[in-house]
Structure formats: structure tokens, C-alpha cells
Amino acid sequence: MIDTHCHVYEEEMSDYKDVIEECDKQDISMIVNAVDIESSKDIINLSKTYKNVHAAIGLNYDTIDRV
């Protein structure tokens, strides 16, 4: 199973590591979506750390002015 659009990283939830690890135990992968440059960097690092995390890098329409 795969969650195709989620924002599971530190900024959004304090227990994100527990969530990722529990999903891995349940054979659930996730595509984690970035909203800005900082979250893109965070998600890339998560995808390098956890085999069930895949990064979707990009900018959200409401963060484009911070580039």
C-alpha cells in the first residue's frame, strides 16, 4: 500500500519518525510532499533514511514568494 500525498515531517508532526516506522512495519510506503525549499531538504533526508519514504519535491503556490 502507498499513501500518495502526505506531509509527514518534523514541521507538521512531532511523532513523524514513529509514524514512518509504524507504516514500514505495516508495509506502507508514502510519497511525502514538499511545500518549500526547507521542507524539500527535510524530505530528501527522510527518503535517504527510510526505505518507505519517497520524496516529491516542489513549491506550493503560497510559498513561491519566499524563493
RADA-V345597 format. One line per field, one symbol per residue. ss: DSSP state (H for helix, E for strand, C for the rest). phi: phi as a letter, one per 20 degrees, with the letter a starting at -180 (. if undefined). A space follows every 50 residues. Layout:
ss: ???
phi: ???
//
This chain:
ss: CEEEEECCCCCCCCCHHHHHHHHHHCCCEEEEECCCHHHHHHHHHHHHHC CCEEEECCCCCCCHHHC
phi: .beebbcdbgfebfdgfffffffffemddbeeeecbfffffffgffffed fedcederdegedffee
//
